[in-house]
Amino acid sequence: MDLHLTGKRALVTGSSSGLGAAIAALLAAEGATVVVHGRDADRTAAVAARIRDAGGTADHVVGPLDSDTAADAVADQAGPVDVLVNNAGYFDLSRDWWSTTPDEWLAIYNTNVVAGVRLIRRLVPAMRERRWGRVVQIGSATAAHPIAQQPHYNATNSARENLTRSLARELRESGVTSNLVAPGGILTERSRERFTAVAAANGVTGTWEEVEPAAVRLLAPNDIGRVARPEEVAGAVAYLASPVADFLTGVTLRFDGHWYHG
């Protein structure tokens, strides 16, 4: 399918690795000019270079988003964009209710929620003036299905869903849409290590093809029986970022294989 992204410019935050890099690569493959963003200059530049080597068009910007001044610098470097993908964020499954301090709650809220709001405030008004734009938040299935671990992270994903719907209402009839993709597990090097360790602790070893379904049943059971690949989630983001999705706004697209609680 042609997503009609040629001529569009997209900023993908936190795209120097992982899901963000996959989103940036797919948007570029669909014809968009992509602005790769990260905090590590070498990794960010490398992602942009790989996109260009594959025939895409990519710039890159480097910097944090943890203050208004920092967000100003990133937005200024990025320039006007048609698509904003707020992907930057972090999680820490080792944290729980009793080991997570109030300051850590504030820090993750600043990174996972307020950083995205800063860029919305800086980049979306121009989209509205041009009568076309896309804002796509990356959330998590833990907004609807919070677990005991990392309560501060789970709560930020609920906030992202809420602000997505609020922004859609604010931008009604403007040509600018606001949507969210909520993945469950995503296969990355880090997640693969964790899934493998949990499976081994429960007596399951072998190839990844043997380990994956057993680990999924233990950690994130879903009706597909595996975790999503970054490229699959990127496909959902690219669709919502495109003119093909003109009639969708205020939507949370669950991308979790129909996760359930075992």
Steps between C-alpha positions, in 0.01 A plus 500: 500500500621848416461704820546829311773624732723637224560868568416471873758573768494292818677535834532174694625556853718238661582347162870430544422133572224245548141573408570865419767404247259252338230768476741750346623243246149405390377859471803574283435190288147631447639825363508733800798713590585379849663687785672245722529611862707370789727598783811316377647684202678202346206259521255762374719589203550131422125435475458796266794376290348151469174653379686703237702194396170318442384776268299706749529862604598569860635776721583462866480709815661437836393610844286428805136602539500537876455879513341778299844623391600152382173454311547841335840387370365170360196665341718773344738240354213288368320791335136483388368143487180342374525194726608484864555154647551528877688177556770607749459355846634241739388222730661290771344165589729471803311776681196439717269697727741502791832555321375787284532839665271798442787675321521204261126528436552864407802422282326235291191719462722779371666266247202292389224761506615860534779466242241409240277787609791740451538395137126507440490860619790595274419308182125445479382864468675522161332175391168654591577809294584279201177301556676163506710308748541186705589443864563138595579408858668170588347358815470151642249227571576562869272804489200267473663206678730641770728256674638520852850582379602847378181678612644838404547380140152350481350828620684703236346284229152572633588869487619468140169341401306774674696785341464333160121518522506852645725619218272342240209700639708817511597450134151410379421601142856631453642232270742396776441165672618357831529125554692250711653157439513278809734203451534206733836325493741602223794285399820690564840379613414602856157336502634183341753465780227544760261256334779244468599536865141462623449193282824344626397565860187299425688212338458602135814522288591451136465709186317831502218336306461254790551756776280783372152345533575364845643831620203690360259279693695578816550875454252646254246241385316587182294327236774516235751321721807717438624855546472767230791584276599869486424511128142386565438777753665745262244400237215603729669833570562565131134437422379745766761754384377487142224672300340156466392531866325837457184380675669369815561721801485449875570131445708265713617217277578203720789312345542226756384176336184525713689485827322330786573425863592137541 
